[in-house]
Amino acid sequence: MNNKCNLDNLLTAHRANTHIKATKKIHFLGVRGFDVYNISSEFVFEGERYIAGRVEKRDSEISTVRFFKRIGTDIYEATREVIENLQDPFVEIIDGKLLVGGTQIHPDTTGKITSWRTVFYQGTSFRDLRIIIEAPLKMKDVRVAKGNHYYMMSRPQGGDAKWGKIGFDSTDALYHITTEFIQKAPLLDDLFGDECWGGANQVHVLKNGMIGVLGHVARMSQGDIRHYYGMTFALDPISRKRTPMKIICERSDFEQGAAKRLDLIDVVFVGGLVRNHDGTATLYTGLSDAEAHYAIIEDPFVEYEELNT
């Protein structure tokens, strides 16, 4: 496949045939005075339903990740479990253990973030999480999933990766996913054009063996205004052939809300997706770096599972 993204065409297709059925804001208790956004998808652990969320003050990017337990419809309450200096969490259950990731930040004494990287924690509970994987410095949006192999998506920047492209590789053991392994992952260099960038936010192993990627594609407009959109595509992990990318959501698909800054008004961060097995899926999002919402959408991975690999 060699059709680099044309965002205007992708957005026109999405707006002409949106598959979003409903959206709702999520409410978080126990963090008064702080925003919760860029959340994980809901996950079940030890019989309870949780969301991990990025928690910070409106005027700061020095964040923690907290785990929130569901206590009612669209209502989650903060637990005591906190990971300091972590942004944009994601959670998977792999090999019977929690695999919690996010962007680890390194602020200096003045509070300025000087470096960052994706890290993965693993443990049998929230309290015994330990770092097992570190991405190269200044690399966000590394993701891992397990099927017949362990699949890894990276997102380097600079050089051939330009503003940010997705790399992909696989291995037969989780401990093989080292900093060097992530750094050397071959790029899917036909996915993004020079005017945009993107990354993977979650990886699903589909029933036909393909890899379903939930991610984002973004661009900048005049005045350094950021525009982020949720997207999906599917990848054959053996041939590395992929389907065309499609937009599944944009900020205007959700109800109006707060924004951290004016340049972030048009940002939707797709944290994760739960497939509902009835032809729909629940998409968990952060909006404008200030709020968390979800959408009930037509399952975007169904069409990929109907393909012959």
C-alpha positions in Angstrom: 0.0 0.0 0.0 1.4 3.4 -0.9 -1.3 6.0 -0.3 0.1 8.4 2.3 -2.6 10.1 4.3 -4.6 13.0 2.9 -6.3 14.3 6.0 -8.8 16.5 4.2 -10.1 13.5 2.3 -10.1 11.3 5.4 -12.0 13.9 7.3 -14.5 14.4 4.5 -15.2 10.7 4.5 -15.6 10.6 8.3 -18.0 13.5 8.3 -20.1 12.1 5.5 -20.6 8.8 7.3 -19.8 9.1 11.0 -20.2 5.9 12.9 -20.6 7.5 16.3 -23.8 6.6 18.1 -23.5 8.5 21.4 -21.0 10.3 23.5 -20.8 11.1 27.3 -18.5 12.9 29.7 -16.9 10.9 32.4 -16.8 12.2 36.0 -14.0 11.6 38.4 -14.2 11.9 42.2 -11.4 12.5 44.7 -9.2 14.8 42.7 -10.8 18.2 43.3 -8.9 21.0 41.7 -7.3 18.8 39.1 -8.2 17.8 35.6 -8.4 14.1 34.5 -7.8 13.5 30.8 -6.0 11.2 28.3 -7.4 8.2 30.0 -6.9 4.5 29.4 -9.8 2.4 28.3 -11.8 0.8 31.1 -10.3 -2.5 32.2 -11.3 -5.2 34.7 -8.9 -6.3 37.4 -9.8 -8.5 40.4 -13.5 -8.2 39.6 -13.6 -4.4 39.6 -13.7 -1.9 36.7 -11.0 0.8 36.5 -9.7 3.6 34.3 -6.2 5.0 34.6 -6.1 8.8 34.0 -3.6 11.6 33.6 -4.2 14.0 36.6 -2.8 17.5 36.7 -3.5 21.2 37.3 -4.9 23.2 34.5 -1.8 25.5 34.4 0.7 22.7 34.6 1.9 19.6 32.7 3.6 18.0 35.7 1.2 15.1 36.0 0.6 11.9 37.9 -1.3 8.8 36.8 -4.1 7.6 39.1 -6.3 4.6 39.0 -10.0 5.2 39.3 -12.6 2.6 40.3 -16.0 2.7 38.7 -18.7 3.4 41.3 -21.6 4.3 39.1 -22.7 5.1 35.5 -20.0 7.3 34.1 -18.6 7.9 37.6 -15.2 6.8 38.8 -13.5 7.4 42.2 -9.8 7.8 42.8 -8.0 5.0 44.5 -4.8 5.5 46.6 -2.7 4.1 43.8 -0.6 6.8 42.1 2.4 6.8 39.7 4.3 10.1 39.8 5.6 11.9 36.8 3.7 9.9 34.3 1.4 11.1 31.5 -1.2 9.5 29.1 -1.6 6.0 30.7 -2.6 2.8 29.0 -3.3 -0.6 30.6 -3.3 -4.1 29.3 -3.6 -7.5 31.0 -0.8 -9.7 29.5 0.3 -13.1 30.8 -2.1 -12.6 33.7 -0.4 -9.5 34.9 -1.0 -5.8 34.7 1.0 -4.0 32.0 0.7 -0.3 32.7 2.4 2.2 30.4 2.7 5.9 29.9 5.0 8.8 29.1 7.5 9.2 32.0 8.5 12.9 32.3 11.7 14.4 33.8 11.1 17.9 35.1 14.0 20.1 36.2 14.1 22.1 39.4 12.1 24.9 37.8 9.3 22.5 36.7 10.3 22.5 33.1 10.0 19.1 31.4 13.4 18.4 29.9 13.0 14.8 28.7 10.4 12.1 28.4 10.0 8.5 27.3 7.4 5.7 27.2 7.8 3.2 30.1 6.0 0.0 30.9 5.3 -1.2 34.4 4.4 -4.8 35.1 2.9 -6.4 38.3 0.4 -8.6 39.9 -1.3 -5.6 41.6 -1.3 -1.9 41.5 1.1 -1.8 44.4 3.9 -4.0 43.0 4.3 -2.4 39.6 7.9 -2.3 38.4 9.4 -0.8 35.2 10.3 -3.6 32.8 10.6 -1.7 29.5 12.0 1.8 28.7 11.7 3.3 25.2 14.4 5.5 23.8 14.5 9.0 25.3 12.0 11.4 23.8 9.9 8.6 22.3 6.2 8.6 23.1 3.4 6.3 21.9 5.1 2.9 22.2 2.5 0.1 22.6 2.6 -3.7 23.1 0.1 -6.5 22.6 0.2 -10.3 22.7 -1.1 -12.7 20.1 0.9 -15.5 18.5 3.9 -13.2 19.3 4.4 -10.0 21.2 3.7 -7.1 18.9 5.3 -3.7 19.4 4.5 -0.3 17.9 7.0 2.5 18.2 6.9 6.2 17.3 10.3 7.7 16.6 10.8 11.3 15.4 13.4 13.0 13.3 15.4 11.6 10.4 13.3 9.3 8.2 10.5 9.5 10.8 10.2 13.3 10.4 7.5 14.6 12.7 6.6 11.2 13.9 5.9 7.8 12.3 4.9 4.3 13.5 7.5 1.5 13.7 6.5 -2.1 14.0 8.2 -5.3 15.1 7.4 -8.6 16.9 9.2 -11.1 19.1 8.5 -14.3 21.0 9.3 -12.9 24.5 8.3 -9.8 26.3 11.9 -9.4 27.7 13.2 -9.0 24.2 11.5 -5.7 23.9 14.4 -3.6 25.0 15.3 0.1 24.3 17.4 -1.0 21.4 14.7 -3.3 20.0 12.2 -0.4 20.1 14.8 2.0 18.5 15.4 -0.4 15.6 11.8 -1.2 14.7 11.3 -0.8 10.9 9.0 2.1 10.0 5.6 1.9 8.3 6.9 4.7 6.1 3.9 4.9 3.8 1.4 5.8 6.5 1.9 9.5 7.0 2.7 12.3 4.6 5.1 15.1 5.4 2.3 17.4 6.5 1.2 15.2 9.4 2.3 12.8 12.1 0.8 10.1 14.2 1.2 7.2 16.5 -0.4 4.1 18.0 -2.5 4.3 21.1 -3.7 0.7 21.4 -3.0 -2.5 19.6 -5.7 -5.2 19.1 -5.0 -8.7 17.9 -7.9 -9.6 15.5 -9.4 -13.0 15.0 -7.9 -13.4 11.6 -4.4 -12.7 12.9 -4.2 -9.1 11.7 -3.2 -6.3 14.0 -5.8 -3.7 14.6 -4.3 -0.3 15.4 -6.1 2.4 17.3 -4.1 5.6 17.0 -4.0 9.3 16.2 -3.1 11.4 13.2 -2.3 15.0 13.7 -1.2 18.2 12.0 -0.4 21.8 12.9 -2.2 24.9 11.4 -1.1 28.5 11.4 -0.3 29.8 14.8 0.9 26.4 16.0 -2.7 25.2 16.5 -2.8 21.5 17.0 -5.4 19.2 15.4 -5.6 15.6 16.6 -7.9 12.9 15.2 -8.6 9.3 16.2 -7.9 6.8 13.5 -7.6 3.0 12.8 -6.0 0.7 10.3 -5.0 -3.0 10.3 -1.7 -4.5 9.6 -0.7 -8.0 8.5 2.2 -8.7 10.9 3.9 -11.1 8.5 3.7 -9.3 5.1 3.5 -5.8 6.8 0.8 -4.9 4.3 -1.8 -2.6 5.8 -5.3 -1.4 5.1 -6.0 2.3 4.4 -6.2 4.5 7.4 -9.6 5.9 8.4 -10.7 8.6 10.8 -13.0 7.4 13.5 -13.5 10.6 15.6 -12.6 14.3 15.9 -13.1 16.8 18.7 -16.4 18.2 17.2 -18.0 14.7 17.5 -18.2 15.2 21.3 -20.0 17.7 23.4 -18.3 21.1 24.2 -16.1 21.3 27.2 -13.0 22.9 28.7 -9.6 23.2 27.1 -6.2 23.5 28.7 -5.1 26.2 26.1 -6.5 27.8 23.0 -4.1 25.8 20.8 -5.5 22.5 22.2 -9.2 23.1 21.5 -9.2 20.7 18.5 -7.5 17.8 20.2 -8.9 14.4 20.8 -6.6 11.8 22.3 -7.9 8.2 21.8 -6.8 6.4 25.0 -8.3 3.0 24.2 -11.2 1.0 22.8 -13.2 -1.8 24.3 -15.0 -4.1 21.7 -18.6 -4.9 22.9 -19.2 -8.0 20.7 -22.5 -6.5 19.5 -21.1 -4.6 16.6 -20.3 -1.6 18.7 -17.2 -0.5 20.7 -16.7 2.0 23.5 -14.0 4.5 22.7 -12.3 6.3 25.6 -10.8 9.7 24.9 -9.2 12.8 26.4 -10.4 16.0 25.0 -8.5 19.3 24.6 -6.1 18.3 27.4 -8.8 19.0 30.0 -11.6 16.4 30.1 -12.4 12.7 29.5 -15.3 11.4 27.5 -16.3 8.2 25.8 -18.2 7.4 22.6 -20.2 4.4 21.6 -19.2 3.8 18.0 -19.6 1.1 15.4 -16.7 -1.3 15.9 -14.1 -0.1 13.5 -12.2 -3.5 13.5 -15.1 -5.6 12.2 -14.3 -4.8 8.6 -10.7 -5.8 9.0 -11.6 -9.2 10.5 -13.6 -9.9 7.3 -10.4 -9.7 5.2 -8.5 -12.7 4.0 -4.9 -12.6 5.2 
